[in-house]
């Protein structure tokens, strides 16, 4: 039996064959015409399940507000130390331009109040970030109104000074839980997000942040990412997202410590070189980096 050439791949096949065993081309009997095989449809890259699309300009008022609160909180803490019997620490503060003060409890209470306001400003930034976040192809709806926000603020302002700030970690965890419960996913049947972080976890991070804060200040802010990293991992590792069946599962954050630190230092240097003007763009870059290193179910 003679051989013939496949018009598609030009390999030698039997004369009576109607299907090329090599490339799969089909023939009509002895005809050499090739029946075209449908080309596979081109599929682009799968869109990310989580993405952040925020305008850096919209962050400017909130970042400026938080900066002013941080400055006021720092100044109040210095005055409170100068008014407190902390021995050498008090003497060191007084020797560097802060005179002796009275009313230490009031000053410490004011510092706690400023700290609560800083946390509220952070919540407003988080609200803006979530409103610019897309999960499973749809935007996140943040239904946190002014009423619940003021209620949490009043509770924090009352309980915080009353407990000398000891209750702040638990208040922070409570507020974070209520915040994410107010975030709704239309792409998941209007189910809300969740948060399982605990107050004792926040307490450990507050202590660690206080220990690392002097190093960050001494470096001119370049190493403040060391104090910020524990909070990034706390929030991402305790975030709950409903899957396709409605079961709540934690997201997987696979960002690396050094990857975050190098990005922080680069953003901070650009912020310093631009006299602070780059800070909103640095914040958005940080949000996008966190989203790109977060895997949702």
Secondary structure, DSSP 8 states (H G I E B T S, - for coil): --EEE-TTT--EEETT-SB-TTT--EE-TT---EE-------------SEEE---GGGGHHHHHHHHHHHHHHHHHHHHHHHTS--THHHHHHHHTT----S-HHHHHHHHHHHHHHHHHHHHHHHHHHHHTEEETTEEEEE---HHHHHHHHHHHHHHHHHTTTTTHHHHHHHHHHHHHHTEEEGGGTTEE-EE---HHHHHHHHHHHHHHHHHHHHTTTTTTHHHHHHHHHHHHHTEEEE-TTS-EEE-EE---HHHHHHHHHHHHHHHHHTTTTTHHHHHHHHHHHHHHTEE--
